[in-house]
Amino acid sequence: MAEKKEILSGNEAIARGAYESGVTVATAYPGTPSTEILENIVQYNEIYAEWAPNEKVAFEVACGSSLAGARTLVAMKQVGLNVAADPLFTMSYVGVNGGLVIINADDPDMHSSQNEQDNRYYAKAAKIPMLEPSDSQESKDFVGLALDISEEFDTPVLLRVTTRISHSSTAVSLKERKSYSIKKYKQNVAKHVMIPAHAKKRHVFIEERTKKLQAYSEKTPINVIEEGKGDTGIITSGIAYQYVKEVFPDAPVLKLAMTCPMPVKLIEKFSNMVKNIYVVEELEPYMETEIKALGIKVTGKEKLPITGELNSSIVAKSFGIDGFKSDVTLKEDIKIPARPPVLCPGCPHRGFFYNVSRMKLNVFGDIGCYTLGMLPPLNGLHTCICMGSGIGVAHGMNKALGREGTKKSLAVIGDSTFIHSGITGLINIVYNKGTSTVVILDNSITAMTGRQDHPATGKTLKGETTKKIDLFSLCKSIGVDDIVSVDAFDVKAIRNALKNALDKEEPSVVIVKGLCTLIDRGKKSFYKVSPEKCVKCWLCLRVGCPAISKGENSSCIDALLCRDCGVCASVCPKEAIQRET
């Protein structure tokens, strides 16, 4: 039978690897660049796949599945592992029954993230092995290898990819699904219950395990010396390996794919083969620092940037190679127009941000599409730290500033983010007698990462109907008495709801409800400007809709972009904007 190959992205390949390797359970919370892993895994009926409310819950579900004896995968982006760090560190002590692989997708250059952290340090800190694929084939194969390592050494394994690995595509050889029998679960209190007395013994086990993993790292074929010409060698890993091979195709290269623990003897062997060594890696000097600690002289971040992504052109320039042309380098005569990020036409968040901007409120926000409310002309969001933080920030700000501060400040959070990590913040406000106003922008989807369902949509990852959390009732049960739900496209109702809520000396919640514009809302018409009525006050431009532009004699609305939301019409003082059918 001929070998079957397909062009797969790294995320698609990881999903395929889960299928081929006998994974039984896969869980995640969506987060770019990792989202498509679960969206592809769900296509394999042999694997149970689910969206969890957040990464910590996803990880804990994975813990249970692994301890039950099933091969298990849990996926998240780099900041998601911060949320899951608590179970991660203790699960290193507990170990596994069925193999457990953690997919961590870092985001160099912060294409869709609030920071540029390098999660290779999580593996070192948690003392678990880490694999780093350099293309889609390795992304697939390393899932199975990680599960094998997990079961052999009784440890979770971190499979670290980056945005370019997740979203670029290469040819992948496919195999049939591996037959895997779920291991029997056995109660083992000394191993599974991490009270101090048990944890002390497990820490000793971890140190012994690390020595065994060190020996494994030395002999595994995924850490390999590629001989070449010259006396200057390069140590690299992950996507950076591709850039090195493009710029220095003939150089001796030590390609590390298992980077925790580092293969000390192999590195020493390579250092004896060349006179000069450069370490090419993205973000932090993780490998460089480890290698220098061995007493081996290498050069890394002295030449290469510590921020942002690398590419072949950056690598070439860092080494003083002028005129390097990559196959993917854009032609100089191609001019790409600037496209600043903006809320979509018809976005249900627009009416809220228009109001808070006009009311000159302090708005403490969160991670989601609505973070774009910070941009001109809306200018309606003033902090964004992490998932769920806006509620805690608002409460802290109000406790510091007193009642006057409360009247001018509120928290804003999306429906998915509220479920992810906003509920406890709201409980804190009620419990500690706060008076903050929390606005939940409920667009009935996890929009920013590609419209994934969550517990308040009534649909599972598999598209099955399930219990639907009622946000109004949930807030009521927490102890919030002042709750109101308003139409996201009724600008006046939103303004009145905010005024009333901010006037109260008790916790209040305003749910601004309107479907995401990317969900079919059954558009039947569009809006049009009557030039004879337009007085060119340009208030409609202040809603920041891409469908509206400034014409010579009046505002103009692009009928193809208009999503029939009516927000522009509601702010026009002369009724110059009317619906057309």
Summary of the structure (lengths in Angstrom):
residues: 581
radius of gyration: 26.7
end to end distance: 58.6
largest distance: 81.9
contacts: 2027
relative contact order: 0.09
helix: 37%
strand: 18%
